[in-house]
Amino acid sequence: MIRELWSNFWTLVGGALTLNGQVLLVARDAPRAYLAAVLLAVAAGISLALGQSVVLFANRVPPGRFAVLVLGGGLIFLARLGLWSVAIWLVGVVSPRYALPLGVTFLAVCFGQAPQLFAVFETLPYFGASLRRVLDAYALIVVVAGLRWMLDLPVLAAFLAAGLGWLLQAFLGGLLERPLAGVRGWMWRTASGREDFVRAPDALADRPRDGGAPGRAPTDRSGDSGPVQHGE
């Protein structure tokens, strides 16, 4: 069973990355469709968390707590996808023409996160920021393709549903951010064991350089004989 699930999982990932509508239709009707969707979403969230793990390293989070935070990042990402699915469903509720069932919408949104499995490579210097934008755009395209095939929608209708749903979930997420700020701080202190959150640029700025003081250029200690005398 595990081997079959593993094989089907990678078949699903390949079908999503290549925008293969037949694979997405088979995945939609599979007995374990929702399990595959959740596994793919959590794996993509973990990859995203690892791609941003420089923040955890900057805060010197212990290995055990590091693993908890990364797994928590995957679960939070799954919750965000659920909110996006509800937002797309709400777009369908107000639409006079197209029905967008919540269950199938959730599958399309989760399957669409297959490109985010590569988000772990965002840690690469000079490449991570560009890769993040490419993966986000790629994921949106796969979500549109999923809605197109799995709900038999025109391409434009699928794009509008995905785009408007994303904007709605971003708006709802912004409304919830302030009330949940205290909860987020508590979760950080509990999971990381640290009271204050240090941003990666701040940690790098405060790191000693070549044995010198933090944020200060090293002094020349080659000699104490005063100014260098130039030869005549």
N, C-alpha and C positions, 0 to 999 in steps of 0.2 A: 504493500500500500504506500509506504513512504517513498519507495523508488519510483512508483508510478506518479505520485504527486509531484516529486522532484522533476521528473521528465516533463510532465504536463506544465509545470510552472515555467520552465525555460522555453517550452513551445509557445506559451502565452506571451512571454517577454519578447521573443523573436517576432511573433505575429504583431504585437503592438508596435514595436520599433519599425517594422516594415509596413505598417498601416494595412495589414492583411485583414480584410473584412470577414473572410470566411473563418479565420481563426478566432476573431472576436465573437462571431455568432456562435461558434461551437463552445467557446468559453462561457458565453452568457447562459447557454442552456445546460451546462455541465452540472452534475449533482453537487459538486463542491465549489461552485462558482464564487460564493461569498467568502469561503475560506481562502481561496486563491486571491481574491481581491484584497482581503485584509492582510495576508502575508506579503503581497506585493507592495501595498501601501506602507506597512511598517518597515519593510526592508528598504524602501526608498527613503523613508524618514530617517532611518539609522544612517544611511549613506550621506544624507544631507547633514546630519549631526556630526558625523566624522569629518565631512568636508569643512566644517566650521570649528573643529576641535582645537584649533590654535588658541581659542579663547579659554578652553579648559586647561590647556597646558600653561597658558599665561597665568592662570589662577592657581597653578600647582595642585590640581585636584588629584587625590590619591586614586590608584587604579580601580579599586572596587567602586568607589563613588563615581569615577569616570564612566564605568560600564552602566551604572544605574542612570546617569544623566543621558547617556547616548540612547539607551532603551526608552527612557522617558521622552526624548526628542522624537523617536519613532512613533510613540503613542500619541503625542501632541499633534504630529503631522497627520495621523489618521483622523483625529478629531477635526482638524481643519478641513480635510477632504470631506468628512461628513457634513460639515457646515456648508461647503461649496455645493454638495449634492442637494441639500435642502434648498439652497438658494436657486439652483437651476430648476428644481421642482416647483418652487414658488413662481418662477417665470412661466412655467407651463400652466400653472393654475390660472394666471391672469391672461394667458394667451387664448384667444377665441378659436384657434385653429389646430394647435398641436397639443397632444397630451404627453407629458413627460413623467412616467411612473418613477417614483422615488427609488425603488429597488434597482431598476435597470440603470437609472442615472448614477447611482452610487457605484455600480460595477464599471460604468464607462469612465467615471472620474478616477477610480482607483487603478484601472488598467492603464489609464493614460499617464500614470507616473512611472512607467517603465524607463524612460530616459533618465529619471532622477537616480537610478541605481548607479550611475556614473558620477554622481555629485561628490563622491569621496575624493575625486581628483581635483576638487576646488582648492585643496591645500597646496597645489603646485604654485610656486611663485611666478608672477607676471602672467599667469594664465587663468587663475581661478575666477576672477571677476568676469572675464569674457565668457568662460565656460558656463557660469551660472546663468547668464542671460540666454545663452544658446539652449541650455537644458530646459529653462522655463518656457521658452518659445516652442521647443520641440514637444514638451509635455502638453501644452495647450493644443497643438496640432493633433496629437494622438487622442486627446479627449474629444475634440471635434469629430475626428474620424470614428471614435467609438459611438458617439451619439448618432452620427450619420448612419452607421451600419446597424447598430443594435436597436434603434428606434425607427429606422427607415425614414429619416428626415432628409430634406434637401440640405445641401452643404451650407447655404446661407443661414437657414433656420438653426442648424446645429451650431454654427459659429456664433450667432447672436445669443443663443441660449447659454453657451459656455461663457461667452464674454460678459453678458449681463449678470449671469450667476456669479462670476468671479468678482465683479464690481460690488454686487450686493453682499457677498460674504466678506469682502474687505471692509465695507461700511459697517456691517454688524460686528466684525472683529474689532474695529476701532471703537465702537460703542462699549464693548466689553473690556477693552484694555484697561481703562482707568479703574473700574470696580474690582478687577482682578489683579491690580498691581501689587497689593499687599499679599495676595495668595502666591503670586509669582516669586516675590521676595522670600516668603517663608519656604517655598519649595526649594529655592536656590540654597538657602542656609541649611536646610535639612539634608539635602542631597549632597552638597559639596563640602559641608563642614566649615565653610568660610563665611564670615560676617559680611564682608564687603565684596562687591563685584569689581574686578579689575579688567578693563578693556585691553585687548591685545596690544594696540599701539602704545598705551600708557605703560604696560609692562615692559615693552621693548625699549621705551624711552628711559625707563628707570634702571635698566639692566647695566651693571658695571661694564665698562669697555676697557679691555686690556688691563684689568687690575685697577683702573682709576675709579674715581667717584662716579655714582650714577649720574648719567646725563651730562658728563663733563669730559672734555677731551683729555687724554692722558698727558701728563707733563713730561718734559724731557729731563731725565735724571742721569744723563751721560756724564755730567760733570757739574761742579758747583763753583767753578772759577770765575763766574760772572759772564759778561757778554762775550760772544765769540769774536776773537780778533782775526781780522782778515790780513792775509799777508800783503806786504807792500810790493 
